[in-house]
Amino acid sequence: MFHRFTLYLWMLIKYSQPISPARLLMSFVFSGSWAGLKLSGVSWPVAFVWAAVCAQGVQIWLVLPLIVRRQREKSGSARVAVSVVLAIWLCALGLQIWWSEPWLNQRVLSVYCTLYAVILVLGMKRDGDVMKHFAPSPNDREVSPEFRRHLLQLYVLTAVLVLVVNESLLVTGASLNLTVAILSLMPLILHYVFQMVFLLTAPPLGDDET
C-alpha cells in the first residue's frame, strides 16, 4: 500500500508544472533579507519587519504591471484605480515599519488571505468580473464556467491554508526563525499541493476546451 501511495505521489509530482522563478522571488527576498539583517546585527524583530516589508515591496513590483494592464483592458484608464491600490499598499507598508512588530506583519498576511478568499467566493457565485480577473478564459477558446469555478475553489483552498498556517504560527508563539523558514517554503509547497489537487479533482474539459 505504501509503495502504491509513493508511486501515485511520484506520478502526480512528475506531471505537475514546475514553479516559475517569479513565484519564488518573494520568498527569496524574505529569507535573504532576514539572514542579511540578522548577520549585520539588527535585532530579530526589526529584521523580521524589514524583511517582510522588502518581500511585500517585491510582490507589489511584480503584480502592479498586471493590475495596470487589466484595468486598462477593462476601463481604458488605469490611473485612478492603480493610484488608490498603490496608496493602500504604501500605507500598509508604512504602518508595518512604524509599528515594527512581527505580529503585525503576520496579521497583514492574514487579512490579505481573508479578503482574497472572500473575493474568490464571490467569484464562485458566478460574479463575472471576479471570474474574468482570477480565472480568465483564453481568447481563442471557451472554458466552461464549471472548470473556471473549480480553479477558484482551489485558489480559496490555497488562501485558507496560508491563513491557517500563519495564524497557527502566531497562536503557538513560534520563533521568528521557524516562522521565516515556514513562510519562505510555503509558496513552493503550496504550488505542488495545488498542482496535485488540481490533477486529482479538476473536471474534464470538453472537446472544444482542449
N, C-alpha and C positions, 0 to 999 in steps of 0.2 A: 504493500500500500504506500509506504514512504517512497519507494522507488518510482511508483506511478505519479505520485504527487510532484516529486522533483522533476520528472520528465515533463509533466504539464507546465510546471513553472518555467522550465527552461524554454519550452516552445513559445510560451507567452512572451518572455523576455526577448527571444530571438526575433519575433515578428513585431515587436514594439518599435516605434520610431525613435531614433536617437535624440537626445535632448540637444537643443541648439545652444551654442556658447552664450548667446544673449540672455538666456534664461538663468545661466549660472553667474552672470556678471554681478548681479546684486549680492548674491551670497559671497562671491569672492571679495568684493569691496568691503562687505560687512566683517568677515573674518579677518581679512588682511589689515583693515584699519584697526580693528580690535587688537590684533597682535602687535602692530607697529606702535600704537599709542601706549600699550602696556610696557613694551620694551623701552620706550622713551621716558618712562617714569610717571606717566599720567595715572591718577587714581582710577581704580577699576570702574566705579560708577560713571565718572566723566568720560572715560574711554568708551564705555558701552553706549552712552548717549551720542557721542560724536560719530562712532562707527555706524550706529543706526541711522543717524541723520545723513551721513555720507551715502549709505546704501539707498535710502529713500530718494536722495537727490539724483542718483544714477537712474533709478527707476523712473522718476519724472522725466529725465532727459530722454529715456528710451521711448516712453509712451506719448510724450507731447506731440511729436510729429504725426503720429497716428490719429490723435484726437483732432488735430488741425485738419488733416485730410478728410476724415469722416464728417466733421462739421461743415466743411466746405461743400462736400457732396450733398449734404442734407439741406443746407440753407443758403449756400453760396458765399457766406461770410462767416469767418471763424473768430474774428477779433474779440467780440464781446464775450462769447462763451469761453474761449480759451483764457481770456483775462480773468474771468471770475474763477475758473478752476485753478489757474496758476496762483491767484491771490489766496485762495483757501489752502492750497498746498504750502505756500510760503509761510502763512500764519501758523500752520500746524508745525512746520519745521522750527520756526522761531520760538513757539511755545515750548517745544521739547528742549531746545538749547537753553532757554531762560530758566526752566524748571530744573533741568539737569538731574532727573530721577529716572533710573532704568524702567521702573514700573510704568511710567507714563508712556515711554516708547512702546511697551508691550500692549498697553491699553489702546493706543492709537492703532496698532495692528488688529486688535480685537474689534474695534469699532469699524475699521475698514472691511474686515471679513464679514461682519454682520450686515453692513449696508450693501455689500456686494451680493451676499446671499439673498437679501430681501429683494433687490432689483431683479435678480435672476428668477426668483419665484414669481414675480410679476410677469416675466417673460414666458415662464412655463404656462401661464394662463392666456397665452396667445397674444400678448401685447406686441403689436407689430414692430414698434421702434426698438424695443429691447431685443426681440428676436433677430432683427436685421443687424443690430450692433454686435451682439455676442455670438450669434450663430449665423453669419451671413451665408447666403447661397451664392455659389459661383455664377458668373454672368452667362456662361454657356450651357447651364443645365439647371434643372429644378430639383431641389432636395425637399423631400416630404416634411411637413411640419412635425410629424411624429419623430423623425430622425433628429431634427434640429432640437426638438423639445428634450430628447434623450441627452443630447450634449449639454443642455442647460442643467439637467438633473445632475450630471457628473460634475459640472462646474460648482454647483451648490454643495455637493458632497466634498469636493476639494476645499472649499472655503470653510465648511463646518469642521473638517479635520484640522485645518490650520488653527481655527478658533479654539477647538478642544485642547490641542497640544499646547498652545500658547497660554491659555488660562490654567492648564494643569501645572505648567512651569511656575506660574505666579502663585497658585494656591499652595503648592508643595514647598515654596521657597527655594527653588533650585538655584545653585550657584550661577554666577554670571558666565563662568567658563562653560558649564554644561548648557546653559541657555543659548550661548553663541553657537556652540557645536551643533545642537539640535536644530536651531532655526536656520543655520547655514546649510545643513544637509537636507532640510525638508523639500526644497524645490526639486532636487534630484530624486528623492524617494517618491514624492507625490507624482512626478512626471511618469514614472514607470507604474505606479499604482493606478493612475488614471488610464494609461495605455492598456494595462491588463484587464481592468474592469470594463473598459470600452470594448475590447475584443470579445469578452465573455457575454456582454449584455446588450450590445448595440443591435437595434432592429435591422433586418436585412434591407438593403437598398433594392428598389425596383429596377427593372430593365432600363428605364430612362434616366436613372440616377447614377449608374455605374460608369 
